[in-house]
Amino acid sequence: MEISSRTEGQLLVVSVHEPRIDAAAAISFKDAMRPLLSDGHPSVVVDLQEVGFIDSSGLGAIVATFKSLGPGRSMALAGLAPAVQQVFSLTRMDTVFRLFPTLDRALGALEA
């Protein structure tokens, strides 16, 4: 799982550089995210603009990552492709996560 991260003020920005987060990639996604989240940033933005497909296992991996943050920390998602956005809408996970059409919009909203 290819993931990169950077800090923008108080935000940790994690970019996923994979075309899919599915059953084959879910465990490696969680494993790659775990050390990045240990630094305690209060807010995390996951940039999914390169991800064109996500299945229930991938969704579960994102939810598990969110739950691992613990209280007082938040996670937002940015750059969801239409197919990925549809998975979040159909499962009503769009009511759990803050979703942004682009990373720039997420950064603008969350840094304010």
N, C-alpha and C positions, 0 to 999 in steps of 0.2 A: 504494500500500500504506500503510494507516494503522497506524502503530506508535507507541507511547509508551514512555518509559523513566523509571525512577527508581532511586535508590540506597537500599538498605536495609542499613546497616552495610557489610560487605565484598561484598555481593551487588548485582549489577545485575539489576533486574527489567524485563523487556521484555514489554509487553502487545501482542498482535496484535488489532487492531480490524477484522477482516475475517471474513466468513462462510466463506471458502474459501481454501485455499492449494493451487492447482492449477497446471496448465501455464501458464495465462494470468498467474498471479501469482507464480510461482516466482522469476523474475529480479528482479522488483521487491522481493520479500521479501529476497533476498540483498543487493541494493543498499541497502535501508533498514537492514539489520542491520550492514553493514560499518562505518559511522562510529560506531555505538554501541559496538562491540566494541573499537575502537582505544584506549580509555582504559585497558585492562589489568586490569579487575576480575578477580580470581581465579576467581569463580564467577558464572554467568549463569543466571537462571531465566526461561524463556520461558512466559508465561501464554497459553494457547491456549483459554481458556474461551469466547471468542466465535467460535471456528472450529468449524464443524459438519461440514466436509468437507476431506479432504486426499487427493491422489492421489500417484502415484509421483514426479511432478515436484516436488510440494510436500515430500514426504519427502526427496527428494534435496537440495532447497534447505536443509532443516533439517540434514541430515547435512553438507553442504558448509560451512554456518555453524559447526557444531561443530568440524569439522576445521580451520577457519581460526583457531580459538582458540589452537592450538599447545599444546605440552607445559606441564603444571603448571596448566592452567586447566580448569574443568569447566562442563558445561551440564546443567541439569535442565529438565524440562517439567512444566507444571502445568495442571490444569483440562481434561483431554482429554475431549471428548464421546465417547460410546460408539463412534460410527463411526470417529473418529480413533484411539481406543484400539485398535480392531480392526486398523487398518492397521499400527500399531506392533507388535502381537502377531503378526499373520500374517507379517510380514517379519522377525520376531525382533529388531527394533530396541528392543524393550522390555528386551533384555539389554544394550544399549549405553547407553541413557539412563536416568537415574533419573526415574521418572514418579510424579507425585503427583496425587491426586484434586482438590485445591484449591490455590490459591496460598498460603493460610494454612498448610496442612500443609507445603508445600515450604519456606516461610520458617522455620517452627518447626524443621524437621529440619535445615536447612542452616545456620541461624544458631547452632545449639547447638555 
